[in-house]
Amino acid sequence: MELNPDQLSAAVLYQHLIRTILPRPIAWVSTISPTGTTNLAPFSFFTGVGSRPPSLAFCPSNRRDGSFKDTLANILATRQFVICVVPFASVEAMNLSSAEVSPEDSEFLLANVDAEPSATVRPPRVKLSPVAFECELLQHIALESGPGAANLVLGRILHLHISESVLGSDGFADPQLLDLIGRMGGSTYCRTQDRFDLPRPEFPR
């Protein structure tokens, strides 16, 4: 199969992307509106960017009417957000928080997710998430406008929370203890429990 993106609808191209870029980590993004309503939503176009500066990126698309989702609208208004990882134990709550609701409704309440105050930003973090990145907005790039258009959000990490319960003997997070989920295509997810090691090769000089 050979595909030219310019000859595909955005919906069809999106399906090809989410069914081939696998697995994708999930950013469970917490924000707060200018009036104080907390928002929580998952995004699977998400990655770390680098350690200098410490930074992350995720990509919320526009709604079908072309407007910004609450997450992005809140970030542009307050310049703050928190990205939490999603352990398998929180998969149902994460899924509930993906529903589109009114900006006046908090997904923390609707999905029965306990919140924990953040250390450096106003939006709270998910209490049961073992890792949370408190961020300030570095840059927002609207890659296009209109329905489904992609937005790139770059955030500088101000504070990193890692639960003691997921630390290994080396002092770093252990993937077995984290037991995170990843997004596959359609409604399919995976877990970080199935892994293998592959040492980096060294060639003689």
C-alpha positions in Angstrom: 0.0 0.0 0.0 1.4 3.4 -1.0 -0.4 6.5 0.3 -0.2 10.2 -0.5 -1.5 12.1 2.5 -2.7 14.9 0.2 -5.1 12.4 -1.4 -6.6 11.2 1.9 -9.3 12.7 4.1 -8.0 13.8 7.5 -10.2 11.1 9.2 -8.7 8.3 7.1 -5.1 9.6 7.5 -5.7 9.9 11.3 -6.7 6.2 11.4 -3.5 5.2 9.5 -1.4 7.2 12.0 -2.9 5.9 15.2 -2.7 2.3 13.9 0.9 2.5 12.9 2.6 4.8 15.4 2.6 2.2 18.2 2.5 2.1 21.2 1.9 5.7 22.2 2.2 6.9 25.8 -0.7 8.7 27.2 -0.5 12.2 28.6 -3.3 12.7 31.2 -3.3 16.5 31.1 -4.7 18.6 33.9 -5.5 22.2 33.5 -7.6 24.9 35.2 -9.8 27.5 33.6 -9.4 31.3 34.4 -12.6 30.9 36.6 -11.1 28.0 38.6 -12.7 24.9 36.9 -10.4 21.9 36.7 -10.1 20.0 33.5 -8.6 16.5 32.9 -8.2 14.8 29.5 -6.0 12.2 27.9 -3.9 12.7 24.7 -1.9 10.0 23.0 0.2 12.2 20.6 2.7 12.8 23.4 6.4 12.6 24.0 9.3 13.9 25.9 11.4 16.5 24.0 14.6 16.8 25.9 16.4 17.5 29.2 17.8 20.9 28.2 15.5 22.6 28.8 13.5 19.9 30.5 10.5 19.8 28.2 7.5 17.8 26.9 5.2 18.0 24.0 1.6 16.9 23.3 -0.8 17.5 20.4 -4.5 18.3 21.1 -6.5 18.6 17.9 -9.4 21.0 17.4 -13.0 20.0 17.9 -15.2 19.2 15.0 -16.4 22.8 14.9 -12.9 24.1 14.7 -12.7 25.4 18.2 -9.9 24.6 20.7 -10.6 21.9 23.3 -10.9 23.0 26.9 -7.4 21.7 27.6 -5.7 23.9 25.1 -8.0 26.9 25.8 -7.0 26.7 29.5 -3.3 26.4 28.7 -3.4 29.4 26.5 -5.2 31.4 29.1 -3.1 30.4 32.1 0.1 29.1 30.6 0.2 26.1 33.1 -0.6 22.4 32.9 0.3 19.1 34.5 0.9 15.9 32.6 0.3 12.7 34.5 1.1 9.2 33.3 -1.7 6.5 33.4 -1.2 3.3 35.3 -3.3 0.3 34.4 -5.2 0.7 37.7 -6.6 4.1 36.4 -7.6 3.0 32.9 -11.3 3.3 33.5 -11.1 6.7 35.0 -8.8 7.9 32.1 -11.4 6.6 29.6 -14.2 8.4 31.4 -12.2 11.7 31.3 -12.0 11.5 27.5 -15.7 12.4 27.1 -16.6 15.8 25.8 -18.3 17.8 28.5 -19.1 21.5 29.2 -16.2 23.7 30.1 -18.0 24.3 33.4 -17.8 20.6 34.3 -14.7 19.1 35.9 -13.6 15.7 34.7 -12.0 15.1 38.0 -15.5 15.0 39.5 -17.2 13.3 36.6 -14.6 10.5 36.5 -14.2 10.3 40.3 -10.5 11.1 40.1 -8.9 12.3 43.3 -6.8 15.5 42.9 -3.6 16.4 44.7 -2.3 20.0 44.9 0.7 20.7 42.6 4.0 22.2 43.9 4.6 25.0 41.4 1.4 25.4 39.3 -2.3 26.0 39.9 -3.7 22.9 38.1 -3.8 19.9 40.4 -2.2 16.5 39.6 -3.9 13.1 39.6 -3.3 11.7 43.1 -3.1 8.1 42.0 -0.7 8.8 39.0 2.8 7.7 40.0 4.5 10.4 37.8 3.4 14.0 37.2 5.2 16.7 35.3 4.2 20.2 36.3 4.7 22.5 33.2 4.6 26.0 32.0 3.8 26.8 28.3 6.9 27.2 26.2 5.2 27.5 22.9 1.9 26.8 21.1 2.1 26.1 17.4 -1.2 25.9 15.5 -0.2 23.7 12.6 -3.5 24.4 10.8 -6.9 25.9 11.6 -10.4 24.5 11.4 -12.0 21.1 12.4 -9.5 18.5 13.5 -6.5 20.7 13.0 -3.4 19.8 15.0 -1.8 21.9 17.7 1.7 21.4 19.1 2.0 22.3 22.8 5.5 22.5 24.1 5.9 22.7 27.9 8.9 23.3 30.2 8.9 21.0 33.2 9.0 23.0 36.4 8.6 20.2 38.8 8.7 16.4 38.6 6.8 14.1 41.0 7.7 10.4 41.1 6.0 8.2 43.7 8.4 6.3 46.0 6.3 3.2 45.3 7.6 2.9 41.7 11.3 3.5 42.4 13.7 0.6 41.7 16.9 -0.2 43.6 18.8 2.2 41.3 16.7 5.2 42.4 14.8 5.5 39.0 11.3 4.5 38.1 10.9 0.8 37.4 8.6 0.0 34.4 7.3 -3.1 36.1 6.2 -1.1 39.1 4.8 1.8 37.0 2.5 -0.6 35.0 1.6 2.1 32.5 -0.8 1.8 29.6 -0.2 2.8 26.0 -2.5 3.5 23.2 -2.8 1.3 20.1 -5.2 1.7 17.2 -8.9 2.0 17.7 -10.0 1.0 21.2 -7.0 -1.2 21.9 -4.4 -0.5 24.6 -1.3 -2.2 25.9 0.7 -2.3 29.2 4.4 -1.9 30.0 4.5 -5.4 31.6 5.7 -7.1 28.5 9.3 -6.0 27.7 12.7 -7.2 26.6 16.2 -5.8 26.9 18.5 -5.0 24.0 22.0 -3.8 24.9 23.4 -1.1 22.7 26.2 -2.5 20.4 29.8 -1.5 20.7 32.1 -1.7 17.7 35.9 -1.8 18.1 37.7 1.4 17.1 
